[in-house]
């Protein structure tokens, strides 16, 4: 895989992870768990649709799709798609740094396993 292709893949992964973090930040700003039950469906949907972090997350998703299409046009999907697992690493680090989520040794071991797999794929 050449550097520009890897750049597209990494950009797509980073944008996707940023989208996850923004969506979570938006749900936190709304008070946590969102429910679409009862007579509050429309007001809840309005609240979701006007939450800046959620809108930012959706925008990141949109841009990440365009970047991902660029990546797929340059490499095999069987190589590119597994690289998305880097998003698990980036998301967990971002959640720990920016959202204060706990990261256990078991989770770190899982991330290390993912990274080993990505390195093996990238060298194939």
C-alpha positions as CSV (number, residue, x, y, z in Angstrom):
1,X,0.0,0.0,0.0
2,X,1.4,3.4,-0.9
3,X,1.4,6.4,1.3
4,X,-1.4,8.4,-0.3
5,X,-3.7,5.4,-0.1
6,X,-2.9,4.9,3.5
7,X,-3.5,8.6,4.0
8,X,-7.0,8.3,2.7
9,X,-7.7,5.2,4.8
10,X,-6.3,6.8,7.9
11,X,-8.3,10.0,7.3
12,X,-11.5,8.0,6.9
13,X,-10.7,6.2,10.1
14,X,-10.0,9.4,12.0
15,X,-13.1,11.1,10.7
16,X,-15.2,8.1,11.6
17,X,-13.8,8.0,15.2
18,X,-14.3,11.7,15.6
19,X,-17.9,11.2,14.5
20,X,-18.4,8.6,17.3
21,X,-16.9,10.9,19.9
22,X,-19.0,13.8,18.8
23,X,-22.2,11.7,18.8
24,X,-21.4,10.5,22.3
25,X,-20.6,14.0,23.5
26,X,-24.0,15.1,22.1
27,X,-25.9,12.4,23.9
28,X,-24.0,13.3,27.1
29,X,-25.1,16.9,26.6
30,X,-28.7,15.7,26.3
31,X,-28.5,14.0,29.6
32,X,-27.4,10.4,28.7
33,X,-29.7,7.7,27.5
34,X,-32.2,8.8,24.8
35,X,-35.6,7.3,24.7
36,X,-38.2,7.6,21.9
37,X,-41.1,6.3,23.9
38,X,-44.3,8.0,24.9
39,X,-45.4,11.5,23.9
40,X,-41.9,13.0,23.7
41,X,-40.8,11.5,20.4
42,X,-41.0,14.7,18.4
43,X,-39.4,16.8,21.0
44,X,-36.6,14.3,21.5
45,X,-36.0,14.1,17.7
46,X,-35.9,17.9,17.6
47,X,-33.4,17.9,20.5
48,X,-31.2,15.4,18.6
49,X,-31.5,17.3,15.3
50,X,-30.4,20.6,17.0
51,X,-27.6,19.3,19.2
52,X,-24.4,20.8,17.8
53,X,-22.2,17.8,18.7
54,X,-24.5,15.4,17.0
55,X,-24.7,17.5,13.9
56,X,-20.9,17.7,13.9
57,X,-20.7,13.9,14.2
58,X,-23.1,13.4,11.3
59,X,-21.0,15.9,9.2
60,X,-17.9,13.9,10.0
61,X,-19.6,10.7,8.9
62,X,-20.6,12.3,5.6
63,X,-17.0,13.5,4.9
64,X,-15.6,10.2,6.0
65,X,-17.8,8.4,3.4
66,X,-16.3,10.6,0.6
67,X,-12.8,10.0,1.9
68,X,-13.5,6.3,2.1
69,X,-14.7,6.2,-1.5
70,X,-11.4,7.7,-2.5
71,X,-9.5,5.1,-0.5
72,X,-11.5,2.2,-2.0
73,X,-10.8,3.5,-5.5
74,X,-7.1,3.0,-4.8
75,X,-6.8,-0.4,-3.1
76,X,-8.5,-3.7,-2.6
77,X,-11.5,-3.7,-0.2
78,X,-10.0,-6.9,1.4
79,X,-7.1,-4.7,2.5
80,X,-8.8,-1.4,3.2
81,X,-11.8,-2.6,5.2
82,X,-9.9,-4.4,7.9
83,X,-7.9,-1.1,8.4
84,X,-11.2,0.3,9.8
85,X,-10.3,-1.6,13.0
86,X,-7.9,1.2,13.7
87,X,-11.0,3.2,14.6
88,X,-11.4,1.1,17.7
89,X,-8.0,2.2,18.9
90,X,-8.6,5.9,18.0
91,X,-12.1,5.9,19.5
92,X,-11.0,4.3,22.8
93,X,-8.1,6.8,23.1
94,X,-10.4,9.7,22.3
95,X,-13.0,8.5,24.8
96,X,-10.4,8.2,27.5
97,X,-8.8,11.6,26.7
98,X,-11.9,13.7,26.0
99,X,-14.8,11.9,27.6
100,X,-13.1,10.6,30.7
101,X,-14.0,7.0,30.0
102,X,-12.1,4.2,31.8
103,X,-9.7,2.1,29.9
104,X,-8.9,-1.3,31.6
105,X,-5.8,-3.4,31.0
106,X,-8.0,-5.9,29.2
107,X,-9.2,-3.3,26.8
108,X,-5.6,-2.2,26.2
109,X,-4.6,-5.8,25.4
110,X,-7.5,-6.0,22.9
111,X,-6.2,-2.8,21.2
112,X,-2.7,-4.2,21.1
113,X,-4.1,-7.3,19.4
114,X,-5.9,-5.1,16.8
115,X,-2.7,-3.1,16.1
116,X,-0.7,-6.3,15.5
117,X,-3.4,-7.4,13.0
118,X,-3.4,-4.0,11.2
119,X,0.4,-4.1,10.9
120,X,0.3,-7.6,9.4
121,X,-2.4,-6.5,6.9
122,X,-0.5,-3.4,5.9
123,X,2.6,-5.4,5.2
124,X,0.8,-7.9,3.0
